[in-house]
């Protein structure tokens, strides 16, 4: 049975003090409710160890926003999967559209990162999605299929089953545009069918697929009601405790 999950991606926001404060607020807010989903916050590298020390890991998961494609060595400024795991984090976002766009991350690089994360028992939240041109020219299903096949289909069924996928309509991130619930469901169902074609229905049905495009308290309930949408990867709304909790309680 696949899990419902709401994961916050803080991106390059909050100082250490601000981030610890926000994590404490979310942790406290979760104490008072019976959440119908797993809740995760993915925070800047500088915050990981400090945040791990102030949250209840049985209620709130912790993740990094990226990791390196090497284990260790002369890679100034990089943070490896073993380093992330050593902080107490259990998740790592990989393949986010901003990493692909601004830092040139390819499927080959991401394939390496996924394997390194899995070797440290980190759960990858693996992002896929199309840009506006691909949405408008009708190639968006093929684009997402290729992203999955190139980066993930060398995994065994057992290892693939450890992943969380996140669909990002890149044209709806930070633009104020949002994919309709129907557009989200269409893509999520397609992703599940691609997985089933490779690994079979059981693996596909057990895979949590999150929606990651301008999800807010006002639209989360409708989006999450779709049968193939298992939660959200939340950007801007994750930086405010009340907004984030409004999405968590949409289940």
N, C-alpha and C positions, 0 to 999 in steps of 0.2 A: 504494500500500500504506500503510494508516494505521499510525501509530506507537503503541507502548505508551509511556505516560508516567506517572511518579509525581511529583506536585508537592506541595511542602509549603507550607501557608498558616500562617505564624507568628502571624497576628492581632496583637493589641496585647500582645505579650510580648517579653521580653528587653531589657536595656539595650544600648547600642551595643557595649560590651566583651563582654557575654554573647553577643550576636548574631554578632559577628565570630568569637568562639571556636567557636560552634556551626557556623558556615559552614566554618571551617577543619577541624573534625572530620569533617564530611560529605565535604568535598573530599578529605581524606586517606583516608577509608574507601573512596571510589570508586576510588582509585588501585589498590587491591588486588584489584579484581574486574572481570569482564567483564560489565557490566550489560546486561541484556536489554531495557532500556527507557531512554528519555530521563529524566533527573532534573532537577528544577527546584526552587529554593527561592524563595518569595515572601515578602519581608521588609518590615518597616516602612520608610517613606520615609527616616527618619533613618539607616538602615543601608545604603542601596543603594550609594552610592559607595564606602564602606569595604569592604563585602563584595565588590564587583566587583574590588577590588584584591588580594584574597587567594584567589580561586578560579580554577581552570582552566576557562575558559568552554567548552572543547571537551568537558569531562566533566560540567559542572554549569551548568545554565541559571539565570538570575537574573530575578526578576520583582518588580513592586510589587503591593500588595494592592488598589489602586484608582487612579483618576486623575480629574481634574476634567472637567466638561463644558464647559470653556472653554479656549482656548489660552493666554491671558494676560489681565492686567488687574487691576481692583480687586476681587479675590476673596480677601480676607484668610484665610490658613490653608489655601488650596487648593494642590494640586500638579498641574500640567498634564501631559499626555502628552509634550510636548517635554521637559519637565524630567525626567520618568522616563527617557526615552530617552537623555538627556544623561549619565546616571550609568553607562551601560553595560548597563542592564537590557534584556532582550529580550521580556519577557512582562508582562502585567498582568491581574489578576483583576478581572472586572467582573460586576456583578449578584449578588454574594454575598447570600445570604438575610439576613445581618445588616445589609447596606447597605440592602436593600429594607425590612426591618422597622424598623430604628432611625432611618434617615435619609430615609425616604420616597422612595427612588429608584424612579421609574416607568419604564415601557417607553420613553417618549419621551426621558427623560434618558439611559437606557442606549443607545438608538439613537445619540444624539450621541456618547457616550463611545466606543462601538465604532468609529465613523467616525474620531474623532480619534486613537485608538490605532493604527488601521490606517494612517493618514496618516503616522505616525512609525515605521512598520515594526515596531510592537510586535505580538506575538501575544496576542490576548485569550483568556483562559480564562473563558468565559462561563457563569455559573451559572444553573441553572433547578431548580425543585423545588416540592413541595407541603408545606403544613403538615398537622398531625395531623387537623384537622377535614376537610380536603379528601381525605385518605387514607381516613378513616372513612366519609365520605358518598359515596365512589365517583366523585368528580369529578376525581381526580388526573391522569388522562391528558389530560382536556380543559384543565386548568389549565396543564400543562406545554406543551401544544400552543399555547395562547394566548400564553404567555411567549415562545416561539420566534418565532411569527408576527409579533407586535407589535414586537419589538425588532430582529429579524434579517432578515426576509423582504424588506426593501427593498434588501438587498445584492445585488450581482451574484454569479453563481456563482463567479467567480474570487475575489472577496473573501470570500465565505462559506467557501471552501475554505481560508482562512488561519486560521480559528478553531479553537479547542479548546472543546468543550462539557464541562460538569461537572454531573452530576445530583446534587442534594442533596435527599434526603428530610429536610426541615427538622426533622421530628419525631425524627430519629435523630442530630441534631447536639448533642453535649454532654449527651445524656440517658442515655447508656448503652445505648439501644436501637439496634439495627442492622437495616436491611432485610435480609431473607434474600437469598442469592445469586439465588434465583429471582425475588424481587421486583425486585432490581436489573436482572436480565436482561430482565424484562418491560418495564420502563420504558426501558431503553437501546434495545431493539429497536423500541419505539414511537417513540422520538425519531428513530431512523434512518429509520423509515418516513415520518415527517412530513417529514424533509429530502428523502427520495427523491420524495415527492409534489410538492415545489416545484422541486427542482434536478436530479432524476434519480438513478438508482442509483449512478453513478460517484462523484458528489460525496458521496452518503450513505455509501458504502462506504469512502471515503477520510477521513471525519471521525472523529477520535479523540474518544470520549466517556468521560469519567472518572467514577468513582463517588466521591461525597463525603459519606459519612455514617458516622462512627465506624469507619473502616477501621483495623485493627490487624494486627500480625504474625500473630496467631492466626486471623484470618478472611480475610486478603488473598488467599491462594492460591486458596481456594474461589471468592471473588468474581471474581478476575481470570481464572479458568478459563472463565468464561461467554463465549460467542462475541461478544457485543456490548459487553462491558466491556473498555476499553482502558487501564485503570489507575486511579489514584486521586488525588483532591485531599485531602490529608491535613492534619488540624488538630492536635489534641493530640499525636499520636504523632510529629509532625514536630519537636517541641521536644526530643526526645531522640534523639541520633544512632543509638544501637543500635536503638531501635524503628523509626525511619525506615528504616534500612538493612534491617531485617527485612522491611519492606514492599517495598522496592526489589528485594530478592532473591527475592520471592515469584514473580516471573516465571520 
